[in-house]
């Protein structure tokens, strides 16, 4: 069940890189409610090969609606660039700045799954 929730929160890549969970990530998943009207934080996955990553491109702006399967952003590590797919349908309410250095577990955006 936790892996399913992680996939919904973090998304999956086109080339199906696996998301590695840890106890901190699982605690974050348990810390909020996924009911309608929730604000869902999306965290940067641990890609395992790099200490830091950065978002080089956002495909959506604050206020726009994303659907499950949409490519949210492009993430670059020292070794590869990956398209980050959303598994959540909702409205983007905040995003991390482009080209900001991020670590695994950092929040990259928030998505509201309410109709408002």
C-alpha positions in Angstrom: 0.0 0.0 0.0 2.8 2.4 0.8 4.5 1.9 -2.5 1.2 2.6 -4.3 0.8 5.8 -2.3 4.4 6.8 -3.2 3.8 6.2 -6.9 0.7 8.5 -6.6 2.7 11.2 -4.8 6.0 11.0 -6.7 4.8 9.9 -10.1 6.7 7.6 -12.3 9.1 8.3 -15.1 8.7 7.4 -18.8 11.7 5.0 -18.5 10.2 3.6 -15.3 13.0 4.5 -12.9 12.0 3.0 -9.5 11.2 5.2 -6.6 13.1 4.2 -3.4 11.2 4.8 -0.2 12.6 5.2 3.2 11.2 5.6 6.7 11.1 9.5 6.3 9.1 9.2 3.1 6.7 6.7 4.6 6.2 9.0 7.5 5.4 11.9 5.1 2.8 9.7 3.3 1.1 8.8 6.6 1.1 12.5 7.7 -1.7 13.7 5.4 -5.2 12.7 4.3 -5.9 11.8 0.7 -9.6 12.7 0.9 -11.2 15.0 -1.6 -10.2 18.6 -0.8 -6.7 17.6 0.4 -3.5 19.5 -0.5 -1.0 16.9 -1.5 2.7 17.7 -1.3 4.8 16.0 -4.0 8.4 15.2 -2.9 11.6 14.7 -4.9 12.3 11.0 -5.1 15.6 9.4 -4.1 17.2 8.5 -7.4 20.0 6.8 -5.6 22.8 7.9 -7.8 23.0 11.5 -7.0 23.0 13.6 -3.9 21.3 16.6 -5.6 18.9 17.2 -8.4 17.2 20.2 -10.0 14.0 20.9 -11.9 15.0 22.3 -15.3 11.5 22.6 -16.7 8.0 22.9 -15.4 5.2 21.9 -17.8 2.4 23.5 -15.7 2.0 26.8 -13.9 0.4 27.6 -10.6 -3.4 27.4 -11.0 -3.3 25.0 -13.9 -4.9 21.5 -13.6 -2.9 18.4 -14.1 -4.3 14.9 -14.8 -2.9 11.6 -13.9 -0.2 10.7 -16.4 0.7 14.3 -17.3 4.4 15.1 -17.3 4.8 17.6 -14.4 8.4 18.6 -14.9 11.8 17.6 -16.0 14.4 16.7 -13.3 18.1 16.7 -13.9 20.7 14.8 -11.8 24.4 14.5 -12.4 23.9 11.4 -14.4 20.6 11.7 -16.2 17.5 13.8 -17.0 14.0 12.3 -16.3 10.5 13.4 -17.0 8.4 13.3 -13.8 4.9 12.0 -14.3 2.0 12.9 -12.1 -0.2 10.2 -10.6 -2.5 12.8 -9.0 -5.3 14.7 -10.6 -5.7 18.3 -9.3 -4.7 21.9 -9.4 -1.1 23.0 -8.9 -0.9 25.4 -6.0 2.8 25.8 -5.5 6.0 24.8 -7.3 9.7 24.8 -6.5 11.8 27.3 -8.5 13.5 26.0 -11.6 17.2 25.2 -11.3 17.2 25.3 -7.5 19.4 22.6 -6.0 17.2 20.0 -4.3 17.8 16.8 -2.3 15.7 13.7 -2.1 12.7 14.2 0.0 12.4 18.0 -0.7 9.0 19.2 -1.6 8.8 20.1 -5.3 5.1 21.1 -5.6 1.7 21.0 -4.0 -1.4 19.8 -5.7 -5.0 20.4 -4.5 -7.4 17.7 -5.4 -10.5 19.8 -4.7 -12.8 21.1 -7.4 -12.2 24.8 -6.3 
